[in-house]
C-alpha cells in the first residue's frame, strides 16, 4: 500500500506506561483526525512482584525494569519531547525507594516521568474509555492492574466518581496463590479479601448508579478472548466468570493452565485477576461488562492531541479509514442519504428505534466499498477482513460484528449465517437494516450526484413497494434490472420487492 506524504509528515506521539504488571509503549500518528497506531511494545516486567513486605523494590526488579526502558529509549529518540508522555502507576506509588528507580529511569529515557496518583490514574483510564467508546450513558469503568484496581463513574468526558483500590492481579497472586495451587480455598480467600476492599466504597458507587459497565485491562481482555474463541459475544457475565473459575480449578497449578483461547502470557495472573473481577461483580451487582477500546494509555494520548474532545469518535475512525482506503466520499454520502430516507419511511412499520443500530447502518454506507482498494471481484470479503482487523475506535466488538455483516452482504447473495453471528441486535432487526442498505446501494448504482429521483416506499405485510417514475426507470435499465433481481435475493429472507411505475 502506498504511504502518503501526509502519513509520513504527521508528527508522532508516544505514551509509556510503567505498570505494575507490564511496561507498555504506544506510538501513534494522526491521520484525518483519527489515530493510527505506528508501534506497540509490551514487556512483562511484573514490577509489583519485586516489592517486599516493607514496600521496598528489589534491585533485581529495578534492573529488569531499567533494561526494558533502555529498549523503549531507542524508539523514543525519534519523537519530539513535547509529544511524549511517560507515567508510573501503583507499584511506584507504593515503593519507598521509588525516587531511586525514577531517577535512573529518567536518565535512561532522557525524558521526565510523571508519578500518577491513584485518582489521576483513574481519571486517565476513564478518559481513555471516553475517547474510544461511543456512549451517551452514564458508565462504570473498571480497570484491574498489577497492584491497583480503579473504579470510575462518568458521563461523556466528565468523571463523577473515581477511586483507586490497592488490590491488583500481581499482588493478589503473591498473597493468595503463592503456592501456585488453583484450589477453591485460594479463590475464596482472594475473592473475600477483594470484596472487603470494595465494600468500603460500594455505597458511593451504588448510590450514583450507571447504565453500562466497561473494562479493558489484561484480565478482562483475556476473558473476552476466551469468549471470542468460543464464538460467543464478548460480553462478560458473572456466570461466565464462575465457569472460568471452575475450569481453572481443574488444573494442578498455575504453570499447567492450558485453556483453548487463553494465551500463555496471560496465565500467570489470570486466577488472581479473575478473583478480583468476581468480587467486583458480586459487590456492585454487575450484570454484564463489555470491553473498551481504550484505558490509561489512550487517555494520556488523546489528551495530548489537539481538539480531541471536539471530534465525533466514530466519525474520526470512519474518516481515517476513508482516507487510507481511498473511499469515494461523494458516493458514500449518496448512499447514506438514501439510507436515511428509506429508514425514515420504514421505521414506523418496522419499529426501528435503536439509535446505535442506525449509526452502524450509516457507517456501513460510509464503508461498504472499503474493499475496492484491494480488488473488485471479492471486495466484500476484503472489506469484511479490513473491518475485522482495523482499529475501529468507537465501535465495540458487537458493533463491529454488525458492521462487518452489513458490509459483507450489501449486494449479491445473502448468507444468513453472517447475520446470526452478530450479537448487537436481533437477526430480524439486522435483516431489516440490511434490506435498507442494499436498496440504497442499488438506487445509487450510477455513482452520480442527484441521480435518484423522488420516490415512494411503502410496506404491505412483508412486501416492499417501491414507486419510481416510469421515465427514470426507462433511462436506467441496469438499476431497474437490479431491483428486479433484488426481489430474488430477499425472498429467502421472507420479503419481496415490488417495483411500481408512476407517471
C-alpha positions as CSV (number, residue, x, y, z in Angstrom):
1,X,0.0,0.0,0.0
2,X,1.3,3.4,-0.9
3,X,2.4,5.6,2.0
4,X,1.1,9.2,1.5
5,X,3.2,12.3,2.3
6,X,0.6,13.2,4.9
7,X,1.2,10.0,6.7
8,X,5.0,10.4,6.7
9,X,4.9,14.0,7.7
10,X,2.4,13.7,10.5
11,X,4.0,14.1,13.9
12,X,4.4,11.0,16.1
13,X,3.1,10.8,19.6
14,X,4.2,8.4,22.3
15,X,2.9,7.2,25.6
16,X,4.8,5.0,28.0
17,X,3.1,3.3,30.9
18,X,5.3,1.8,33.7
19,X,2.6,-0.5,35.0
20,X,2.8,-2.9,37.9
21,X,2.5,-6.0,35.7
22,X,3.7,-4.8,32.3
23,X,5.6,-1.8,30.8
24,X,3.9,-0.5,27.6
25,X,4.9,1.9,24.9
26,X,2.3,3.2,22.4
27,X,3.4,5.2,19.4
28,X,0.8,6.8,17.0
29,X,0.3,9.5,14.4
30,X,-2.8,11.4,13.4
31,X,-4.4,10.6,10.1
32,X,-7.6,12.5,9.0
33,X,-8.3,13.3,12.7
34,X,-8.1,9.6,13.5
35,X,-5.3,7.9,15.4
36,X,-3.1,5.5,13.5
37,X,-1.0,3.1,15.7
38,X,2.5,3.0,14.4
39,X,4.1,0.8,17.1
40,X,3.2,-1.0,20.3
41,X,5.8,-2.6,22.6
42,X,4.9,-4.6,25.7
43,X,7.2,-6.3,28.2
44,X,6.1,-8.4,31.2
45,X,8.2,-6.8,33.8
46,X,5.9,-7.7,36.8
47,X,7.4,-4.8,38.8
48,X,4.9,-5.4,41.7
49,X,6.4,-8.9,42.3
50,X,9.7,-7.1,43.3
51,X,8.1,-5.3,46.3
52,X,8.8,-6.9,49.7
53,X,6.7,-6.7,52.8
54,X,8.3,-3.3,53.7
55,X,7.4,-1.9,50.2
56,X,11.0,-1.8,49.1
57,X,11.5,-2.5,45.4
58,X,14.3,-5.1,44.9
59,X,17.5,-4.4,42.9
60,X,16.6,-7.3,40.6
61,X,13.2,-5.8,39.8
62,X,14.6,-2.4,39.2
63,X,17.3,-3.8,36.9
64,X,14.7,-5.7,34.9
65,X,12.6,-2.5,34.6
66,X,15.5,-0.4,33.5
67,X,16.6,-2.9,30.9
68,X,13.1,-2.7,29.4
69,X,13.2,1.1,29.4
70,X,16.5,1.0,27.5
71,X,14.6,-0.7,24.7
72,X,11.9,1.9,24.8
73,X,14.5,4.7,24.7
74,X,15.8,3.7,21.3
75,X,12.4,4.3,19.8
76,X,11.6,7.5,21.7
77,X,14.6,9.4,20.5
78,X,12.8,9.9,17.1
79,X,9.8,11.7,18.7
80,X,9.6,15.3,19.8
81,X,9.7,15.6,23.6
82,X,6.5,17.6,23.8
83,X,4.7,14.7,22.1
84,X,5.9,12.2,24.7
85,X,4.1,11.3,28.0
86,X,5.6,8.8,30.4
87,X,3.8,7.8,33.6
88,X,4.3,5.4,36.5
89,X,1.5,3.9,38.5
90,X,0.6,1.8,41.5
91,X,3.8,-0.1,42.3
92,X,6.0,3.0,42.2
93,X,3.4,4.8,44.3
94,X,3.8,2.1,46.9
95,X,7.6,1.7,46.7
96,X,9.5,3.6,49.4
97,X,12.6,3.7,47.2
98,X,10.7,4.9,44.1
99,X,12.8,8.1,43.8
100,X,15.9,6.0,43.2
101,X,14.3,4.0,40.4
102,X,12.6,7.0,38.8
103,X,15.8,9.0,38.7
104,X,17.6,6.1,37.0
105,X,14.7,5.6,34.6
106,X,14.5,9.3,33.6
107,X,18.2,9.1,32.8
108,X,17.7,6.0,30.6
109,X,14.7,7.5,28.8
110,X,16.1,11.1,28.6
111,X,12.5,12.2,29.5
112,X,10.6,13.1,32.6
113,X,8.4,10.5,34.3
114,X,5.1,11.6,36.0
115,X,4.2,9.5,39.0
116,X,0.4,9.4,38.8
117,X,-1.7,9.5,42.0
118,X,-4.4,6.8,42.2
119,X,-7.1,9.4,41.4
120,X,-5.2,10.7,38.4
121,X,-4.6,7.2,37.1
122,X,-8.4,6.6,37.4
123,X,-9.1,9.9,35.6
124,X,-6.9,9.0,32.6
125,X,-8.3,5.5,32.5
126,X,-11.8,6.9,32.2
127,X,-10.7,9.5,29.6
128,X,-9.2,6.6,27.6
129,X,-12.7,5.0,27.6
130,X,-14.4,8.3,26.8
131,X,-12.2,9.0,23.8
132,X,-12.6,5.5,22.3
133,X,-16.1,4.3,23.3
134,X,-19.3,5.7,21.8
135,X,-22.0,6.0,24.6
136,X,-24.2,8.8,25.9
137,X,-24.9,6.8,29.0
138,X,-23.5,7.1,32.5
139,X,-20.9,4.4,32.6
140,X,-18.9,2.5,35.2
141,X,-15.3,1.8,34.1
142,X,-13.2,-0.9,35.8
143,X,-9.5,-1.5,35.4
144,X,-7.6,-4.2,37.2
145,X,-3.9,-3.5,37.2
146,X,-0.9,-5.3,38.7
147,X,-1.1,-3.5,42.1
148,X,-4.3,-1.4,42.0
149,X,-7.9,-1.5,40.7
150,X,-9.6,1.6,39.6
151,X,-13.4,2.2,39.7
152,X,-14.8,5.3,37.8
153,X,-18.3,6.5,37.1
154,X,-18.7,9.2,34.5
155,X,-20.7,10.6,31.6
156,X,-19.1,12.0,28.4
157,X,-15.7,13.4,29.4
158,X,-16.7,14.2,33.0
159,X,-15.7,12.0,35.9
160,X,-18.5,11.8,38.5
161,X,-16.7,9.4,41.0
162,X,-13.3,7.8,41.0
163,X,-11.4,5.6,43.4
164,X,-8.2,3.5,43.3
165,X,-8.0,0.4,45.5
166,X,-4.7,-1.2,46.5
167,X,-5.7,-4.6,45.1
168,X,-4.1,-6.0,41.9
169,X,-3.6,-9.2,40.0
170,X,0.2,-9.3,40.7
171,X,0.0,-8.5,44.4
172,X,-3.0,-10.9,44.9
173,X,-1.1,-13.6,43.1
174,X,1.6,-13.3,45.7
175,X,-0.7,-13.1,48.6
176,X,-3.3,-15.8,47.7
177,X,-1.8,-18.1,45.1
178,X,1.8,-18.2,46.5
179,X,1.9,-22.0,46.2
180,X,0.7,-21.8,42.6
181,X,-2.3,-24.0,43.5
182,X,-5.6,-23.2,42.0
183,X,-7.6,-24.5,44.9
184,X,-11.1,-23.4,45.7
185,X,-9.9,-22.2,49.1
186,X,-7.3,-19.9,47.4
187,X,-10.0,-18.4,45.2
188,X,-12.3,-18.0,48.2
189,X,-9.7,-16.1,50.2
190,X,-8.8,-13.9,47.3
191,X,-12.4,-13.1,46.5
192,X,-13.3,-12.4,50.1
193,X,-10.3,-10.0,50.5
194,X,-11.2,-8.1,47.4
195,X,-14.9,-7.9,48.5
196,X,-13.7,-6.4,51.8
197,X,-11.7,-3.7,50.0
198,X,-14.5,-3.0,47.6
199,X,-17.1,-2.8,50.3
200,X,-15.5,0.4,51.6
201,X,-16.6,2.3,48.5
202,X,-19.6,0.2,47.5
203,X,-22.3,2.5,48.8
204,X,-20.9,5.6,47.0
205,X,-20.9,3.8,43.7
206,X,-24.3,2.1,44.1
207,X,-25.9,5.4,45.0
208,X,-24.6,7.2,41.9
209,X,-25.6,4.4,39.6
210,X,-24.7,3.7,35.9
211,X,-26.3,2.4,32.7
212,X,-23.3,0.3,31.3
213,X,-20.1,-1.2,32.5
214,X,-16.8,-1.2,30.6
215,X,-13.3,-2.5,31.2
216,X,-10.2,-3.0,29.2
217,X,-7.4,-4.3,31.5
218,X,-5.5,-7.5,30.8
219,X,-7.7,-9.8,32.8
220,X,-10.9,-8.6,31.0
221,X,-9.2,-8.8,27.6
222,X,-8.1,-12.4,28.3
223,X,-11.7,-13.3,29.3
224,X,-13.0,-11.6,26.2
225,X,-10.5,-13.6,24.1
226,X,-11.9,-16.8,25.6
227,X,-15.4,-15.8,24.6
228,X,-14.3,-14.9,21.1
229,X,-12.5,-18.3,20.8
230,X,-15.8,-19.9,21.7
231,X,-17.6,-17.9,19.0
232,X,-19.7,-16.1,21.7
233,X,-20.3,-12.3,22.0
234,X,-17.6,-10.6,24.0
235,X,-19.9,-9.8,26.9
236,X,-18.6,-10.9,30.3
237,X,-21.2,-12.1,32.9
238,X,-20.9,-13.4,36.4
239,X,-22.0,-16.9,35.3
240,X,-19.1,-16.9,32.8
241,X,-16.7,-15.9,35.5
242,X,-17.8,-18.8,37.6
243,X,-17.4,-21.1,34.7
244,X,-13.8,-20.0,34.1
245,X,-13.1,-20.3,37.8
246,X,-14.3,-24.0,37.8
247,X,-12.2,-24.6,34.7
248,X,-9.1,-23.2,36.3
249,X,-9.6,-25.3,39.4
250,X,-9.2,-28.4,37.2
251,X,-5.5,-27.7,36.8
252,X,-3.0,-28.7,39.5
253,X,-1.2,-25.3,39.5
254,X,-0.9,-22.0,37.6
255,X,2.0,-23.3,35.4
256,X,-0.1,-26.0,34.0
257,X,-3.1,-23.9,32.8
258,X,-4.0,-24.8,29.3
259,X,-7.3,-23.3,28.2
260,X,-8.1,-23.0,24.5
261,X,-8.2,-19.3,23.6
262,X,-6.2,-18.2,26.6
263,X,-2.7,-17.0,25.6
264,X,0.2,-18.4,27.7
265,X,1.4,-14.8,28.6
266,X,-1.9,-14.2,30.4
267,X,-2.0,-17.3,32.5
268,X,0.4,-16.3,35.4
269,X,-2.1,-13.8,36.9
270,X,-5.4,-14.9,35.4
271,X,-6.6,-16.6,38.6
272,X,-5.9,-13.5,40.8
273,X,-7.4,-11.1,38.3
274,X,-10.4,-13.3,37.9
275,X,-10.9,-13.4,41.7
276,X,-10.9,-9.5,41.8
277,X,-13.3,-9.3,38.9
278,X,-15.7,-11.8,40.6
279,X,-15.6,-9.7,43.7
280,X,-16.4,-6.5,41.7
281,X,-19.4,-8.2,40.0
282,X,-20.7,-9.6,43.3
283,X,-20.3,-6.4,45.4
284,X,-21.6,-4.0,42.7
285,X,-24.3,-6.3,41.4
286,X,-22.9,-6.0,37.8
287,X,-24.9,-7.9,35.2
288,X,-22.5,-7.6,32.3
289,X,-19.3,-5.9,31.2
290,X,-18.1,-5.1,27.7
291,X,-14.6,-4.5,26.6
292,X,-13.5,-0.9,26.0
293,X,-11.1,0.1,23.2
294,X,-9.0,2.3,25.5
295,X,-7.8,2.9,29.0
296,X,-4.9,4.6,30.6
297,X,-2.6,4.9,27.6
298,X,-5.3,6.1,25.3
299,X,-6.5,8.7,27.9
300,X,-3.0,10.1,28.1
301,X,-2.6,10.1,24.3
302,X,-5.9,11.7,23.3
303,X,-5.4,14.4,25.9
304,X,-2.2,15.4,24.1
305,X,-3.8,15.6,20.7
306,X,-5.3,18.9,19.5
307,X,-9.1,19.3,19.6
308,X,-9.5,15.6,20.5
309,X,-12.7,16.2,22.5
310,X,-14.5,18.1,19.7
311,X,-14.4,15.3,17.1
312,X,-17.1,12.6,17.0
313,X,-15.4,9.3,17.9
314,X,-16.9,7.2,15.2
315,X,-16.7,9.8,12.5
316,X,-13.0,10.2,13.4
317,X,-12.5,6.4,12.8
318,X,-14.5,6.5,9.5
319,X,-12.6,9.5,8.2
320,X,-9.3,7.8,8.8
321,X,-10.4,4.6,7.1
322,X,-11.9,6.5,4.2
323,X,-8.6,8.3,3.6
324,X,-6.4,5.3,4.0
325,X,-8.5,3.1,1.6
326,X,-9.4,5.9,-0.9
327,X,-13.2,5.7,-0.4
328,X,-15.1,8.0,-2.7
329,X,-16.9,10.3,-0.2
330,X,-19.4,11.5,-2.8
331,X,-20.7,8.0,-3.3
332,X,-20.8,7.2,0.4
333,X,-22.7,10.4,1.1
334,X,-25.3,9.5,-1.7
335,X,-25.8,6.0,-0.2
336,X,-26.2,7.5,3.3
337,X,-28.8,10.0,2.0
338,X,-30.9,7.1,0.6
339,X,-30.4,5.1,3.8
340,X,-31.8,8.0,5.9
341,X,-34.8,8.4,3.5
342,X,-35.6,4.7,3.4
343,X,-35.1,4.3,7.2
344,X,-37.5,7.1,7.9
345,X,-40.1,5.7,5.6
346,X,-40.0,2.2,7.2
347,X,-39.1,2.9,10.9
348,X,-42.7,3.2,12.0
349,X,-43.8,0.0,10.3
350,X,-40.7,-1.9,11.4
351,X,-40.4,-0.3,14.8
352,X,-36.9,0.8,14.2
353,X,-35.9,2.9,17.2
354,X,-32.3,1.8,18.0
355,X,-30.1,4.9,17.5
356,X,-26.9,2.9,17.8
357,X,-28.1,0.5,15.2
358,X,-28.9,3.4,12.9
359,X,-25.4,4.8,13.4
360,X,-23.8,1.5,12.4
361,X,-26.1,1.3,9.4
362,X,-24.9,4.7,8.3
363,X,-21.3,3.7,8.9
364,X,-21.9,0.7,6.6
365,X,-23.0,3.3,4.0
366,X,-19.7,5.1,4.5
367,X,-17.6,1.9,4.4
368,X,-19.4,-0.5,2.1
369,X,-16.8,0.0,-0.7
370,X,-13.7,-0.1,1.5
371,X,-12.5,-3.4,0.0
372,X,-12.3,-1.9,-3.6
373,X,-8.9,-0.6,-2.7
374,X,-7.6,-4.2,-3.0
375,X,-9.6,-5.6,-5.9
376,X,-13.2,-5.8,-7.2
377,X,-14.2,-9.4,-7.6
378,X,-14.1,-10.3,-3.9
379,X,-14.1,-6.7,-2.5
380,X,-16.9,-7.5,0.0
381,X,-14.8,-10.2,1.6
382,X,-11.8,-7.9,1.6
383,X,-13.9,-5.2,3.2
384,X,-15.0,-7.6,5.9
385,X,-11.4,-8.6,6.6
386,X,-10.3,-5.0,6.9
387,X,-13.1,-4.1,9.3
388,X,-12.5,-7.3,11.3
389,X,-8.8,-6.3,11.8
390,X,-8.8,-2.5,11.8
391,X,-8.7,-0.3,14.9
392,X,-12.4,0.6,15.0
393,X,-12.3,3.2,17.8
394,X,-15.8,4.0,18.9
395,X,-17.2,0.6,17.9
396,X,-17.3,-2.2,20.4
397,X,-17.0,-5.9,19.4
398,X,-20.8,-6.3,18.9
399,X,-20.9,-3.1,16.9
400,X,-18.0,-4.4,14.7
401,X,-19.8,-7.7,14.1
402,X,-22.9,-5.9,12.9
403,X,-20.9,-3.5,10.7
404,X,-19.0,-6.4,9.1
405,X,-22.1,-8.4,8.4
406,X,-23.7,-5.4,6.6
407,X,-20.6,-4.7,4.5
408,X,-20.2,-8.3,3.7
409,X,-23.8,-8.6,2.4
410,X,-24.5,-5.2,0.9
411,X,-25.1,-6.8,-2.5
412,X,-25.2,-10.2,-4.1
413,X,-26.2,-13.4,-2.3
414,X,-27.2,-13.2,1.3
415,X,-25.5,-15.6,3.8
416,X,-27.9,-15.6,6.7
417,X,-25.3,-17.2,9.0
418,X,-23.4,-13.9,9.0
419,X,-26.5,-12.1,10.2
420,X,-27.0,-14.6,13.0
421,X,-23.3,-14.4,14.1
422,X,-23.6,-10.8,15.1
423,X,-24.9,-10.0,18.6
424,X,-25.5,-6.2,18.5
425,X,-29.2,-6.6,17.6
426,X,-31.7,-9.4,16.8
427,X,-31.3,-11.2,13.5
428,X,-34.7,-9.9,12.5
429,X,-33.6,-6.3,13.1
430,X,-30.3,-6.8,11.3
431,X,-32.2,-8.2,8.3
432,X,-34.3,-5.1,8.1
433,X,-31.2,-2.8,8.2
434,X,-29.5,-4.9,5.5
435,X,-32.5,-4.5,3.2
436,X,-32.3,-0.8,3.7
437,X,-28.6,-0.7,2.9
438,X,-29.0,-3.0,-0.2
439,X,-31.8,-0.9,-1.6
440,X,-29.9,2.4,-1.0
441,X,-26.8,1.0,-2.8
442,X,-28.8,-0.2,-5.9
443,X,-30.5,3.2,-6.2
444,X,-27.1,4.9,-6.2
445,X,-25.6,2.4,-8.6
446,X,-24.9,5.1,-11.2
447,X,-22.4,6.9,-8.8
448,X,-23.8,10.3,-9.8
449,X,-24.9,13.1,-7.5
450,X,-28.7,13.8,-7.6
451,X,-29.3,10.8,-9.9
452,X,-32.0,9.3,-7.7
453,X,-35.5,10.9,-8.3
454,X,-38.2,11.4,-5.8
455,X,-39.9,8.1,-5.0
456,X,-42.3,6.5,-2.6
457,X,-41.7,3.4,-0.5
458,X,-44.4,1.6,1.4
459,X,-44.8,-1.7,3.2
460,X,-47.6,-4.2,2.8
461,X,-47.1,-7.2,5.1
462,X,-43.7,-8.4,4.0
463,X,-43.8,-6.8,0.6
464,X,-41.8,-3.6,-0.1
465,X,-43.5,-1.4,-2.7
466,X,-41.1,1.0,-4.5
467,X,-42.7,3.5,-6.7
468,X,-40.4,5.2,-9.2
469,X,-41.0,7.5,-12.2
470,X,-41.6,5.5,-15.4
471,X,-39.3,7.7,-17.4
472,X,-36.5,7.4,-14.9
473,X,-36.8,3.6,-14.9
474,X,-36.6,3.6,-18.7
475,X,-33.5,5.7,-18.6
476,X,-31.8,3.4,-16.0
477,X,-32.4,-0.1,-17.3
478,X,-29.4,-1.5,-15.3
479,X,-30.8,-0.2,-12.0
480,X,-34.3,-1.4,-12.9
481,X,-33.0,-4.9,-13.6
482,X,-31.0,-5.0,-10.4
483,X,-34.1,-4.0,-8.4
484,X,-35.9,-7.0,-10.1
485,X,-33.0,-9.3,-9.2
486,X,-33.1,-8.0,-5.6
487,X,-36.6,-9.5,-5.2
488,X,-35.0,-12.9,-5.8
489,X,-32.3,-12.3,-3.2
490,X,-34.5,-11.1,-0.4
491,X,-37.2,-13.8,-1.0
492,X,-35.1,-16.2,1.1
493,X,-35.4,-13.7,4.0
494,X,-39.2,-13.8,3.7
495,X,-39.5,-10.4,1.9
496,X,-40.4,-9.3,-1.6
497,X,-39.8,-6.1,-3.6
498,X,-42.4,-4.8,-6.0
499,X,-41.5,-2.1,-8.5
500,X,-44.4,0.3,-9.3
501,X,-44.2,2.7,-12.2
502,X,-45.6,6.2,-11.7
503,X,-46.1,8.9,-14.3
